[in-house]
Amino acid sequence: MMEMKWEDGFTIKVSVGKNEVVISANKEGLLSLASQLESLANEEPGCHCHYDEYNSLEDGSSELIIEKV
């Protein structure tokens, strides 16, 4: 199972516009995402990280799924 490390005080918000996805995060949020992407890179293809407002993103955020291919 992939380790999901979170820095204390992280904030991450994902919004979807007409032609773009914006990920807004503070320093702790960016460090958390960087750590998780590094862990995902070492997993098998098909493994993914699923983020939403119920488990890691700010209220009102769009869901974000990042998958290793």
mmCIF file as Biopython writes it, N, C-alpha, C and O atoms, coordinates in Angstrom:
data_model
#
loop_
_atom_site.group_PDB
_atom_site.id
_atom_site.type_symbol
_atom_site.label_atom_id
_atom_site.label_alt_id
_atom_site.label_comp_id
_atom_site.label_asym_id
_atom_site.label_entity_id
_atom_site.label_seq_id
_atom_site.pdbx_PDB_ins_code
_atom_site.Cartn_x
_atom_site.Cartn_y
_atom_site.Cartn_z
_atom_site.occupancy
_atom_site.B_iso_or_equiv
_atom_site.auth_seq_id
_atom_site.auth_asym_id
_atom_site.pdbx_PDB_model_num
ATOM 1   N N  . MET A ? 1  ? 0.839   -1.184 0.000   1.0 0.0 1  A 1 
ATOM 2   C CA . MET A ? 1  ? 0.000   0.000  0.000   1.0 0.0 1  A 1 
ATOM 3   C C  . MET A ? 1  ? 0.880   1.241  0.000   1.0 0.0 1  A 1 
ATOM 4   O O  . MET A ? 1  ? 1.880   1.302  0.714   1.0 0.0 1  A 1 
ATOM 5   N N  . MET A ? 2  ? 0.510   2.208  -0.788  1.0 0.0 2  A 1 
ATOM 6   C CA . MET A ? 2  ? 1.281   3.426  -0.925  1.0 0.0 2  A 1 
ATOM 7   C C  . MET A ? 2  ? 1.153   4.301  0.321   1.0 0.0 2  A 1 
ATOM 8   O O  . MET A ? 2  ? 0.066   4.465  0.875   1.0 0.0 2  A 1 
ATOM 9   N N  . GLU A ? 3  ? 2.279   4.856  0.746   1.0 0.0 3  A 1 
ATOM 10  C CA . GLU A ? 3  ? 2.277   5.732  1.910   1.0 0.0 3  A 1 
ATOM 11  C C  . GLU A ? 3  ? 1.835   7.138  1.505   1.0 0.0 3  A 1 
ATOM 12  O O  . GLU A ? 3  ? 2.378   7.723  0.569   1.0 0.0 3  A 1 
ATOM 13  N N  . MET A ? 4  ? 0.844   7.671  2.220   1.0 0.0 4  A 1 
ATOM 14  C CA . MET A ? 4  ? 0.329   9.012  1.960   1.0 0.0 4  A 1 
ATOM 15  C C  . MET A ? 4  ? 0.761   9.904  3.121   1.0 0.0 4  A 1 
ATOM 16  O O  . MET A ? 4  ? 0.104   9.943  4.161   1.0 0.0 4  A 1 
ATOM 17  N N  . LYS A ? 5  ? 1.864   10.617 2.936   1.0 0.0 5  A 1 
ATOM 18  C CA . LYS A ? 5  ? 2.366   11.496 3.986   1.0 0.0 5  A 1 
ATOM 19  C C  . LYS A ? 5  ? 1.810   12.901 3.775   1.0 0.0 5  A 1 
ATOM 20  O O  . LYS A ? 5  ? 1.800   13.427 2.662   1.0 0.0 5  A 1 
ATOM 21  N N  . TRP A ? 6  ? 1.349   13.493 4.877   1.0 0.0 6  A 1 
ATOM 22  C CA . TRP A ? 6  ? 0.804   14.845 4.843   1.0 0.0 6  A 1 
ATOM 23  C C  . TRP A ? 6  ? 1.591   15.738 5.783   1.0 0.0 6  A 1 
ATOM 24  O O  . TRP A ? 6  ? 1.849   15.370 6.929   1.0 0.0 6  A 1 
ATOM 25  N N  . GLU A ? 7  ? 1.970   16.905 5.302   1.0 0.0 7  A 1 
ATOM 26  C CA . GLU A ? 7  ? 2.616   17.908 6.143   1.0 0.0 7  A 1 
ATOM 27  C C  . GLU A ? 7  ? 1.543   18.593 6.999   1.0 0.0 7  A 1 
ATOM 28  O O  . GLU A ? 7  ? 0.442   18.865 6.522   1.0 0.0 7  A 1 
ATOM 29  N N  . ASP A ? 8  ? 1.871   18.866 8.256   1.0 0.0 8  A 1 
ATOM 30  C CA . ASP A ? 8  ? 0.929   19.571 9.135   1.0 0.0 8  A 1 
ATOM 31  C C  . ASP A ? 8  ? 0.558   20.918 8.540   1.0 0.0 8  A 1 
ATOM 32  O O  . ASP A ? 8  ? 1.423   21.654 8.066   1.0 0.0 8  A 1 
ATOM 33  N N  . GLY A ? 9  ? -0.721  21.237 8.565   1.0 0.0 9  A 1 
ATOM 34  C CA . GLY A ? 9  ? -1.208  22.530 8.109   1.0 0.0 9  A 1 
ATOM 35  C C  . GLY A ? 9  ? -1.404  22.646 6.605   1.0 0.0 9  A 1 
ATOM 36  O O  . GLY A ? 9  ? -1.565  23.751 6.088   1.0 0.0 9  A 1 
ATOM 37  N N  . PHE A ? 10 ? -1.394  21.510 5.889   1.0 0.0 10 A 1 
ATOM 38  C CA . PHE A ? 10 ? -1.538  21.567 4.431   1.0 0.0 10 A 1 
ATOM 39  C C  . PHE A ? 10 ? -2.916  22.068 4.013   1.0 0.0 10 A 1 
ATOM 40  O O  . PHE A ? 10 ? -3.913  21.801 4.685   1.0 0.0 10 A 1 
ATOM 41  N N  . THR A ? 11 ? -2.964  22.791 2.905   1.0 0.0 11 A 1 
ATOM 42  C CA . THR A ? 11 ? -4.225  23.135 2.250   1.0 0.0 11 A 1 
ATOM 43  C C  . THR A ? 11 ? -4.031  22.962 0.755   1.0 0.0 11 A 1 
ATOM 44  O O  . THR A ? 11 ? -3.025  23.385 0.186   1.0 0.0 11 A 1 
ATOM 45  N N  . ILE A ? 12 ? -5.023  22.328 0.126   1.0 0.0 12 A 1 
ATOM 46  C CA . ILE A ? 12 ? -4.998  22.085 -1.312  1.0 0.0 12 A 1 
ATOM 47  C C  . ILE A ? 12 ? -6.415  22.286 -1.835  1.0 0.0 12 A 1 
ATOM 48  O O  . ILE A ? 12 ? -7.378  21.783 -1.256  1.0 0.0 12 A 1 
ATOM 49  N N  . LYS A ? 13 ? -6.531  23.014 -2.921  1.0 0.0 13 A 1 
ATOM 50  C CA . LYS A ? 13 ? -7.828  23.215 -3.562  1.0 0.0 13 A 1 
ATOM 51  C C  . LYS A ? 13 ? -7.660  22.935 -5.048  1.0 0.0 13 A 1 
ATOM 52  O O  . LYS A ? 13 ? -6.663  23.335 -5.650  1.0 0.0 13 A 1 
ATOM 53  N N  . VAL A ? 14 ? -8.634  22.248 -5.642  1.0 0.0 14 A 1 
ATOM 54  C CA . VAL A ? 14 ? -8.633  21.946 -7.070  1.0 0.0 14 A 1 
ATOM 55  C C  . VAL A ? 14 ? -9.891  22.551 -7.679  1.0 0.0 14 A 1 
ATOM 56  O O  . VAL A ? 14 ? -11.001 22.327 -7.195  1.0 0.0 14 A 1 
ATOM 57  N N  . SER A ? 15 ? -9.700  23.320 -8.746  1.0 0.0 15 A 1 
ATOM 58  C CA . SER A ? 15 ? -10.849 23.877 -9.457  1.0 0.0 15 A 1 
ATOM 59  C C  . SER A ? 15 ? -10.694 23.603 -10.952 1.0 0.0 15 A 1 
ATOM 60  O O  . SER A ? 15 ? -9.587  23.580 -11.489 1.0 0.0 15 A 1 
ATOM 61  N N  . VAL A ? 16 ? -11.828 23.398 -11.599 1.0 0.0 16 A 1 
ATOM 62  C CA . VAL A ? 16 ? -11.851 23.086 -13.028 1.0 0.0 16 A 1 
ATOM 63  C C  . VAL A ? 16 ? -12.563 24.215 -13.747 1.0 0.0 16 A 1 
ATOM 64  O O  . VAL A ? 16 ? -13.712 24.536 -13.444 1.0 0.0 16 A 1 
ATOM 65  N N  . GLY A ? 17 ? -11.866 24.815 -14.707 1.0 0.0 17 A 1 
ATOM 66  C CA . GLY A ? 17 ? -12.454 25.849 -15.538 1.0 0.0 17 A 1 
ATOM 67  C C  . GLY A ? 17 ? -12.845 25.260 -16.881 1.0 0.0 17 A 1 
ATOM 68  O O  . GLY A ? 17 ? -12.913 24.042 -17.045 1.0 0.0 17 A 1 
ATOM 69  N N  . LYS A ? 18 ? -13.098 26.130 -17.829 1.0 0.0 18 A 1 
ATOM 70  C CA . LYS A ? 18 ? -13.508 25.672 -19.155 1.0 0.0 18 A 1 
ATOM 71  C C  . LYS A ? 18 ? -12.420 24.827 -19.829 1.0 0.0 18 A 1 
ATOM 72  O O  . LYS A ? 18 ? -12.707 23.778 -20.407 1.0 0.0 18 A 1 
ATOM 73  N N  . ASN A ? 19 ? -11.174 25.294 -19.748 1.0 0.0 19 A 1 
ATOM 74  C CA . ASN A ? 19 ? -10.084 24.592 -20.424 1.0 0.0 19 A 1 
ATOM 75  C C  . ASN A ? 19 ? -8.875  24.359 -19.536 1.0 0.0 19 A 1 
ATOM 76  O O  . ASN A ? 19 ? -7.777  24.109 -20.034 1.0 0.0 19 A 1 
ATOM 77  N N  . GLU A ? 20 ? -9.068  24.440 -18.212 1.0 0.0 20 A 1 
ATOM 78  C CA . GLU A ? 20 ? -7.914  24.247 -17.344 1.0 0.0 20 A 1 
ATOM 79  C C  . GLU A ? 20 ? -8.316  23.662 -16.002 1.0 0.0 20 A 1 
ATOM 80  O O  . GLU A ? 20 ? -9.463  23.755 -15.566 1.0 0.0 20 A 1 
ATOM 81  N N  . VAL A ? 21 ? -7.329  23.060 -15.370 1.0 0.0 21 A 1 
ATOM 82  C CA . VAL A ? 21 ? -7.449  22.577 -14.001 1.0 0.0 21 A 1 
ATOM 83  C C  . VAL A ? 21 ? -6.428  23.363 -13.196 1.0 0.0 21 A 1 
ATOM 84  O O  . VAL A ? 21 ? -5.260  23.446 -13.578 1.0 0.0 21 A 1 
ATOM 85  N N  . VAL A ? 22 ? -6.865  23.941 -12.081 1.0 0.0 22 A 1 
ATOM 86  C CA . VAL A ? 22 ? -5.969  24.720 -11.229 1.0 0.0 22 A 1 
ATOM 87  C C  . VAL A ? 22 ? -5.841  24.006 -9.884  1.0 0.0 22 A 1 
ATOM 88  O O  . VAL A ? 22 ? -6.839  23.709 -9.227  1.0 0.0 22 A 1 
ATOM 89  N N  . ILE A ? 23 ? -4.604  23.737 -9.489  1.0 0.0 23 A 1 
ATOM 90  C CA . ILE A ? 23 ? -4.312  23.181 -8.172  1.0 0.0 23 A 1 
ATOM 91  C C  . ILE A ? 23 ? -3.653  24.298 -7.376  1.0 0.0 23 A 1 
ATOM 92  O O  . ILE A ? 23 ? -2.564  24.755 -7.723  1.0 0.0 23 A 1 
ATOM 93  N N  . SER A ? 24 ? -4.314  24.737 -6.307  1.0 0.0 24 A 1 
ATOM 94  C CA . SER A ? 24 ? -3.802  25.806 -5.444  1.0 0.0 24 A 1 
ATOM 95  C C  . SER A ? 24 ? -3.453  25.192 -4.099  1.0 0.0 24 A 1 
ATOM 96  O O  . SER A ? 24 ? -4.270  24.491 -3.501  1.0 0.0 24 A 1 
ATOM 97  N N  . ALA A ? 25 ? -2.236  25.454 -3.621  1.0 0.0 25 A 1 
ATOM 98  C CA . ALA A ? 25 ? -1.805  24.848 -2.364  1.0 0.0 25 A 1 
ATOM 99  C C  . ALA A ? 25 ? -0.808  25.755 -1.657  1.0 0.0 25 A 1 
ATOM 100 O O  . ALA A ? 25 ? -0.081  26.524 -2.287  1.0 0.0 25 A 1 
ATOM 101 N N  . ASN A ? 26 ? -0.793  25.643 -0.332  1.0 0.0 26 A 1 
ATOM 102 C CA . ASN A ? 26 ? 0.248   26.329 0.422   1.0 0.0 26 A 1 
ATOM 103 C C  . ASN A ? 26 ? 1.510   25.462 0.388   1.0 0.0 26 A 1 
ATOM 104 O O  . ASN A ? 26 ? 1.510   24.380 -0.199  1.0 0.0 26 A 1 
ATOM 105 N N  . LYS A ? 27 ? 2.580   25.943 1.021   1.0 0.0 27 A 1 
ATOM 106 C CA . LYS A ? 27 ? 3.853   25.216 1.010   1.0 0.0 27 A 1 
ATOM 107 C C  . LYS A ? 27 ? 3.685   23.776 1.487   1.0 0.0 27 A 1 
ATOM 108 O O  . LYS A ? 27 ? 4.200   22.844 0.869   1.0 0.0 27 A 1 
ATOM 109 N N  . GLU A ? 28 ? 2.962   23.604 2.591   1.0 0.0 28 A 1 
ATOM 110 C CA . GLU A ? 28 ? 2.764   22.263 3.154   1.0 0.0 28 A 1 
ATOM 111 C C  . GLU A ? 28 ? 1.969   21.372 2.208   1.0 0.0 28 A 1 
ATOM 112 O O  . GLU A ? 28 ? 2.229   20.172 2.112   1.0 0.0 28 A 1 
ATOM 113 N N  . GLY A ? 29 ? 1.002   21.958 1.512   1.0 0.0 29 A 1 
ATOM 114 C CA . GLY A ? 29 ? 0.232   21.199 0.537   1.0 0.0 29 A 1 
ATOM 115 C C  . GLY A ? 29 ? 1.083   20.761 -0.639  1.0 0.0 29 A 1 
ATOM 116 O O  . GLY A ? 29 ? 0.978   19.624 -1.097  1.0 0.0 29 A 1 
ATOM 117 N N  . LEU A ? 30 ? 1.927   21.659 -1.130  1.0 0.0 30 A 1 
ATOM 118 C CA . LEU A ? 30 ? 2.810   21.313 -2.243  1.0 0.0 30 A 1 
ATOM 119 C C  . LEU A ? 30 ? 3.815   20.232 -1.849  1.0 0.0 30 A 1 
ATOM 120 O O  . LEU A ? 30 ? 4.078   19.315 -2.628  1.0 0.0 30 A 1 
ATOM 121 N N  . LEU A ? 31 ? 4.374   20.335 -0.650  1.0 0.0 31 A 1 
ATOM 122 C CA . LEU A ? 31 ? 5.306   19.311 -0.185  1.0 0.0 31 A 1 
ATOM 123 C C  . LEU A ? 31 ? 4.605   17.963 -0.020  1.0 0.0 31 A 1 
ATOM 124 O O  . LEU A ? 31 ? 5.182   16.920 -0.330  1.0 0.0 31 A 1 
ATOM 125 N N  . SER A ? 32 ? 3.366   17.983 0.466   1.0 0.0 32 A 1 
ATOM 126 C CA . SER A ? 32 ? 2.593   16.742 0.606   1.0 0.0 32 A 1 
ATOM 127 C C  . SER A ? 32 ? 2.354   16.099 -0.753  1.0 0.0 32 A 1 
ATOM 128 O O  . SER A ? 32 ? 2.563   14.898 -0.921  1.0 0.0 32 A 1 
ATOM 129 N N  . LEU A ? 33 ? 1.914   16.903 -1.728  1.0 0.0 33 A 1 
ATOM 130 C CA . LEU A ? 33 ? 1.679   16.363 -3.074  1.0 0.0 33 A 1 
ATOM 131 C C  . LEU A ? 33 ? 2.968   15.830 -3.687  1.0 0.0 33 A 1 
ATOM 132 O O  . LEU A ? 33 ? 2.964   14.772 -4.315  1.0 0.0 33 A 1 
ATOM 133 N N  . ALA A ? 34 ? 4.067   16.553 -3.509  1.0 0.0 34 A 1 
ATOM 134 C CA . ALA A ? 34 ? 5.350   16.104 -4.066  1.0 0.0 34 A 1 
ATOM 135 C C  . ALA A ? 34 ? 5.746   14.748 -3.490  1.0 0.0 34 A 1 
ATOM 136 O O  . ALA A ? 34 ? 6.190   13.867 -4.226  1.0 0.0 34 A 1 
ATOM 137 N N  . SER A ? 35 ? 5.590   14.577 -2.198  1.0 0.0 35 A 1 
ATOM 138 C CA . SER A ? 35 ? 5.920   13.307 -1.548  1.0 0.0 35 A 1 
ATOM 139 C C  . SER A ? 35 ? 5.040   12.174 -2.071  1.0 0.0 35 A 1 
ATOM 140 O O  . SER A ? 35 ? 5.518   11.067 -2.316  1.0 0.0 35 A 1 
ATOM 141 N N  . GLN A ? 36 ? 3.753   12.463 -2.238  1.0 0.0 36 A 1 
ATOM 142 C CA . GLN A ? 36 ? 2.827   11.433 -2.707  1.0 0.0 36 A 1 
ATOM 143 C C  . GLN A ? 36 ? 3.069   11.081 -4.172  1.0 0.0 36 A 1 
ATOM 144 O O  . GLN A ? 36 ? 2.934   9.921  -4.560  1.0 0.0 36 A 1 
ATOM 145 N N  . LEU A ? 37 ? 3.427   12.076 -4.989  1.0 0.0 37 A 1 
ATOM 146 C CA . LEU A ? 37 ? 3.742   11.784 -6.392  1.0 0.0 37 A 1 
ATOM 147 C C  . LEU A ? 37 ? 5.006   10.938 -6.497  1.0 0.0 37 A 1 
ATOM 148 O O  . LEU A ? 37 ? 5.089   10.053 -7.349  1.0 0.0 37 A 1 
ATOM 149 N N  . GLU A ? 38 ? 5.983   11.199 -5.647  1.0 0.0 38 A 1 
ATOM 150 C CA . GLU A ? 38 ? 7.193   10.376 -5.637  1.0 0.0 38 A 1 
ATOM 151 C C  . GLU A ? 38 ? 6.853   8.935  -5.263  1.0 0.0 38 A 1 
ATOM 152 O O  . GLU A ? 38 ? 7.365   7.998  -5.875  1.0 0.0 38 A 1 
ATOM 153 N N  . SER A ? 39 ? 5.992   8.756  -4.262  1.0 0.0 39 A 1 
ATOM 154 C CA . SER A ? 39 ? 5.567   7.406  -3.872  1.0 0.0 39 A 1 
ATOM 155 C C  . SER A ? 39 ? 4.806   6.737  -5.010  1.0 0.0 39 A 1 
ATOM 156 O O  . SER A ? 39 ? 5.018   5.555  -5.282  1.0 0.0 39 A 1 
ATOM 157 N N  . LEU A ? 40 ? 3.923   7.477  -5.678  1.0 0.0 40 A 1 
ATOM 158 C CA . LEU A ? 40 ? 3.144   6.928  -6.783  1.0 0.0 40 A 1 
ATOM 159 C C  . LEU A ? 40 ? 4.054   6.491  -7.926  1.0 0.0 40 A 1 
ATOM 160 O O  . LEU A ? 40 ? 3.788   5.482  -8.580  1.0 0.0 40 A 1 
ATOM 161 N N  . ALA A ? 41 ? 5.119   7.240  -8.168  1.0 0.0 41 A 1 
ATOM 162 C CA . ALA A ? 41 ? 6.058   6.897  -9.244  1.0 0.0 41 A 1 
ATOM 163 C C  . ALA A ? 41 ? 6.697   5.532  -9.030  1.0 0.0 41 A 1 
ATOM 164 O O  . ALA A ? 41 ? 7.109   4.887  -9.994  1.0 0.0 41 A 1 
ATOM 165 N N  . ASN A ? 42 ? 6.785   5.087  -7.792  1.0 0.0 42 A 1 
ATOM 166 C CA . ASN A ? 42 ? 7.409   3.797  -7.468  1.0 0.0 42 A 1 
ATOM 167 C C  . ASN A ? 42 ? 6.406   2.651  -7.386  1.0 0.0 42 A 1 
ATOM 168 O O  . ASN A ? 42 ? 6.787   1.521  -7.078  1.0 0.0 42 A 1 
ATOM 169 N N  . GLU A ? 43 ? 5.142   2.923  -7.654  1.0 0.0 43 A 1 
ATOM 170 C CA . GLU A ? 43 ? 4.099   1.892  -7.620  1.0 0.0 43 A 1 
ATOM 171 C C  . GLU A ? 43 ? 3.926   1.247  -9.004  1.0 0.0 43 A 1 
ATOM 172 O O  . GLU A ? 43 ? 4.524   1.682  -9.988  1.0 0.0 43 A 1 
ATOM 173 N N  . GLU A ? 44 ? 3.109   0.221  -9.048  1.0 0.0 44 A 1 
ATOM 174 C CA . GLU A ? 44 ? 2.801   -0.475 -10.300 1.0 0.0 44 A 1 
ATOM 175 C C  . GLU A ? 44 ? 1.851   0.358  -11.156 1.0 0.0 44 A 1 
ATOM 176 O O  . GLU A ? 44 ? 1.076   1.150  -10.620 1.0 0.0 44 A 1 
ATOM 177 N N  . PRO A ? 45 ? 1.899   0.192  -12.484 1.0 0.0 45 A 1 
ATOM 178 C CA . PRO A ? 45 ? 0.924   0.871  -13.349 1.0 0.0 45 A 1 
ATOM 179 C C  . PRO A ? 45 ? -0.510  0.547  -12.903 1.0 0.0 45 A 1 
ATOM 180 O O  . PRO A ? 45 ? -0.807  -0.574 -12.488 1.0 0.0 45 A 1 
ATOM 181 N N  . GLY A ? 46 ? -1.364  1.526  -12.997 1.0 0.0 46 A 1 
ATOM 182 C CA . GLY A ? 46 ? -2.754  1.367  -12.577 1.0 0.0 46 A 1 
ATOM 183 C C  . GLY A ? 46 ? -3.007  1.885  -11.171 1.0 0.0 46 A 1 
ATOM 184 O O  . GLY A ? 46 ? -4.146  2.181  -10.811 1.0 0.0 46 A 1 
ATOM 185 N N  . CYS A ? 47 ? -1.948  1.996  -10.373 1.0 0.0 47 A 1 
ATOM 186 C CA . CYS A ? 47 ? -2.101  2.552  -9.026  1.0 0.0 47 A 1 
ATOM 187 C C  . CYS A ? 47 ? -2.448  4.028  -9.175  1.0 0.0 47 A 1 
ATOM 188 O O  . CYS A ? 47 ? -2.008  4.683  -10.120 1.0 0.0 47 A 1 
ATOM 189 N N  . HIS A ? 48 ? -3.241  4.550  -8.239  1.0 0.0 48 A 1 
ATOM 190 C CA . HIS A ? 48 ? -3.649  5.943  -8.351  1.0 0.0 48 A 1 
ATOM 191 C C  . HIS A ? 48 ? -3.838  6.584  -6.976  1.0 0.0 48 A 1 
ATOM 192 O O  . HIS A ? 48 ? -3.972  5.903  -5.960  1.0 0.0 48 A 1 
ATOM 193 N N  . CYS A ? 49 ? -3.843  7.907  -6.983  1.0 0.0 49 A 1 
ATOM 194 C CA . CYS A ? 49 ? -4.176  8.705  -5.799  1.0 0.0 49 A 1 
ATOM 195 C C  . CYS A ? 49 ? -5.490  9.405  -6.094  1.0 0.0 49 A 1 
ATOM 196 O O  . CYS A ? 49 ? -5.664  9.996  -7.160  1.0 0.0 49 A 1 
ATOM 197 N N  . HIS A ? 50 ? -6.398  9.338  -5.160  1.0 0.0 50 A 1 
ATOM 198 C CA . HIS A ? 50 ? -7.716  9.953  -5.333  1.0 0.0 50 A 1 
ATOM 199 C C  . HIS A ? 50 ? -7.878  11.002 -4.242  1.0 0.0 50 A 1 
ATOM 200 O O  . HIS A ? 50 ? -7.815  10.695 -3.051  1.0 0.0 50 A 1 
ATOM 201 N N  . TYR A ? 51 ? -8.085  12.228 -4.660  1.0 0.0 51 A 1 
ATOM 202 C CA . TYR A ? 51 ? -8.256  13.338 -3.730  1.0 0.0 51 A 1 
ATOM 203 C C  . TYR A ? 51 ? -9.654  13.941 -3.920  1.0 0.0 51 A 1 
ATOM 204 O O  . TYR A ? 51 ? -10.127 14.093 -5.047  1.0 0.0 51 A 1 
ATOM 205 N N  . ASP A ? 52 ? -10.298 14.278 -2.815  1.0 0.0 52 A 1 
ATOM 206 C CA . ASP A ? 52 ? -11.576 14.994 -2.881  1.0 0.0 52 A 1 
ATOM 207 C C  . ASP A ? 52 ? -11.770 15.792 -1.602  1.0 0.0 52 A 1 
ATOM 208 O O  . ASP A ? 52 ? -10.957 15.713 -0.682  1.0 0.0 52 A 1 
ATOM 209 N N  . GLU A ? 53 ? -12.850 16.557 -1.550  1.0 0.0 53 A 1 
ATOM 210 C CA . GLU A ? 53 ? -13.070 17.428 -0.391  1.0 0.0 53 A 1 
ATOM 211 C C  . GLU A ? 53 ? -13.394 16.651 0.881   1.0 0.0 53 A 1 
ATOM 212 O O  . GLU A ? 53 ? -13.426 17.239 1.962   1.0 0.0 53 A 1 
ATOM 213 N N  . TYR A ? 54 ? -13.633 15.353 0.778   1.0 0.0 54 A 1 
ATOM 214 C CA . TYR A ? 54 ? -13.961 14.552 1.954   1.0 0.0 54 A 1 
ATOM 215 C C  . TYR A ? 54 ? -12.738 13.932 2.606   1.0 0.0 54 A 1 
ATOM 216 O O  . TYR A ? 54 ? -12.809 13.497 3.756   1.0 0.0 54 A 1 
ATOM 217 N N  . ASN A ? 55 ? -11.600 13.880 1.885   1.0 0.0 55 A 1 
ATOM 218 C CA . ASN A ? 55 ? -10.432 13.258 2.498   1.0 0.0 55 A 1 
ATOM 219 C C  . ASN A ? 55 ? -9.159  14.082 2.440   1.0 0.0 55 A 1 
ATOM 220 O O  . ASN A ? 55 ? -8.190  13.723 3.109   1.0 0.0 55 A 1 
ATOM 221 N N  . SER A ? 56 ? -9.103  15.174 1.672   1.0 0.0 56 A 1 
ATOM 222 C CA . SER A ? 56 ? -7.847  15.910 1.640   1.0 0.0 56 A 1 
ATOM 223 C C  . SER A ? 56 ? -7.926  17.302 1.041   1.0 0.0 56 A 1 
ATOM 224 O O  . SER A ? 56 ? -7.051  18.124 1.313   1.0 0.0 56 A 1 
ATOM 225 N N  . LEU A ? 57 ? -8.925  17.595 0.246   1.0 0.0 57 A 1 
ATOM 226 C CA . LEU A ? 57 ? -9.003  18.885 -0.424  1.0 0.0 57 A 1 
ATOM 227 C C  . LEU A ? 57 ? -9.928  19.848 0.306   1.0 0.0 57 A 1 
ATOM 228 O O  . LEU A ? 57 ? -10.774 19.431 1.098   1.0 0.0 57 A 1 
ATOM 229 N N  . GLU A ? 58 ? -9.764  21.128 0.037   1.0 0.0 58 A 1 
ATOM 230 C CA . GLU A ? 58 ? -10.607 22.153 0.641   1.0 0.0 58 A 1 
ATOM 231 C C  . GLU A ? 58 ? -12.051 22.008 0.162   1.0 0.0 58 A 1 
ATOM 232 O O  . GLU A ? 58 ? -12.303 21.482 -0.922  1.0 0.0 58 A 1 
ATOM 233 N N  . ASP A ? 59 ? -12.981 22.472 0.965   1.0 0.0 59 A 1 
ATOM 234 C CA . ASP A ? 59 ? -14.399 22.444 0.593   1.0 0.0 59 A 1 
ATOM 235 C C  . ASP A ? 59 ? -14.600 23.121 -0.758  1.0 0.0 59 A 1 
ATOM 236 O O  . ASP A ? 59 ? -13.978 24.142 -1.048  1.0 0.0 59 A 1 
ATOM 237 N N  . GLY A ? 60 ? -15.455 22.556 -1.561  1.0 0.0 60 A 1 
ATOM 238 C CA . GLY A ? 60 ? -15.757 23.108 -2.872  1.0 0.0 60 A 1 
ATOM 239 C C  . GLY A ? 60 ? -14.796 22.690 -3.965  1.0 0.0 60 A 1 
ATOM 240 O O  . GLY A ? 60 ? -14.960 23.092 -5.117  1.0 0.0 60 A 1 
ATOM 241 N N  . SER A ? 61 ? -13.788 21.885 -3.623  1.0 0.0 61 A 1 
ATOM 242 C CA . SER A ? 61 ? -12.825 21.431 -4.625  1.0 0.0 61 A 1 
ATOM 243 C C  . SER A ? 61 ? -13.422 20.382 -5.545  1.0 0.0 61 A 1 
ATOM 244 O O  . SER A ? 61 ? -14.316 19.629 -5.157  1.0 0.0 61 A 1 
ATOM 245 N N  . SER A ? 62 ? -12.918 20.344 -6.761  1.0 0.0 62 A 1 
ATOM 246 C CA . SER A ? 62 ? -13.243 19.266 -7.694  1.0 0.0 62 A 1 
ATOM 247 C C  . SER A ? 62 ? -12.396 18.055 -7.319  1.0 0.0 62 A 1 
ATOM 248 O O  . SER A ? 62 ? -11.326 18.201 -6.728  1.0 0.0 62 A 1 
ATOM 249 N N  . GLU A ? 63 ? -12.871 16.868 -7.659  1.0 0.0 63 A 1 
ATOM 250 C CA . GLU A ? 63 ? -12.090 15.660 -7.407  1.0 0.0 63 A 1 
ATOM 251 C C  . GLU A ? 63 ? -10.865 15.647 -8.305  1.0 0.0 63 A 1 
ATOM 252 O O  . GLU A ? 63 ? -10.881 16.189 -9.410  1.0 0.0 63 A 1 
ATOM 253 N N  . LEU A ? 64 ? -9.806  15.020 -7.815  1.0 0.0 64 A 1 
ATOM 254 C CA . LEU A ? 64 ? -8.570  14.881 -8.575  1.0 0.0 64 A 1 
ATOM 255 C C  . LEU A ? 64 ? -8.090  13.455 -8.451  1.0 0.0 64 A 1 
ATOM 256 O O  . LEU A ? 64 ? -7.936  12.945 -7.341  1.0 0.0 64 A 1 
ATOM 257 N N  . ILE A ? 65 ? -7.851  12.803 -9.573  1.0 0.0 65 A 1 
ATOM 258 C CA . ILE A ? 65 ? -7.294  11.449 -9.594  1.0 0.0 65 A 1 
ATOM 259 C C  . ILE A ? 65 ? -6.024  11.494 -10.419 1.0 0.0 65 A 1 
ATOM 260 O O  . ILE A ? 65 ? -6.031  11.963 -11.558 1.0 0.0 65 A 1 
ATOM 261 N N  . ILE A ? 66 ? -4.935  11.010 -9.847  1.0 0.0 66 A 1 
ATOM 262 C CA . ILE A ? 66 ? -3.666  10.925 -10.552 1.0 0.0 66 A 1 
ATOM 263 C C  . ILE A ? 66 ? -3.290  9.453  -10.624 1.0 0.0 66 A 1 
ATOM 264 O O  . ILE A ? 66 ? -3.180  8.784  -9.596  1.0 0.0 66 A 1 
ATOM 265 N N  . GLU A ? 67 ? -3.091  8.949  -11.839 1.0 0.0 67 A 1 
ATOM 266 C CA . GLU A ? 67 ? -2.852  7.515  -12.061 1.0 0.0 67 A 1 
ATOM 267 C C  . GLU A ? 67 ? -1.501  7.285  -12.724 1.0 0.0 67 A 1 
ATOM 268 O O  . GLU A ? 67 ? -1.107  8.022  -13.628 1.0 0.0 67 A 1 
ATOM 269 N N  . LYS A ? 68 ? -0.806  6.268  -12.271 1.0 0.0 68 A 1 
ATOM 270 C CA . LYS A ? 68 ? 0.447   5.866  -12.926 1.0 0.0 68 A 1 
ATOM 271 C C  . LYS A ? 68 ? 0.091   4.949  -14.095 1.0 0.0 68 A 1 
ATOM 272 O O  . LYS A ? 68 ? -0.700  4.016  -13.951 1.0 0.0 68 A 1 
ATOM 273 N N  . VAL A ? 69 ? 0.684   5.230  -15.246 1.0 0.0 69 A 1 
ATOM 274 C CA . VAL A ? 69 ? 0.467   4.386  -16.420 1.0 0.0 69 A 1 
ATOM 275 C C  . VAL A ? 69 ? 1.724   3.631  -16.758 1.0 0.0 69 A 1 
ATOM 276 O O  . VAL A ? 69 ? 1.743   2.863  -17.720 1.0 0.0 69 A 1 
#
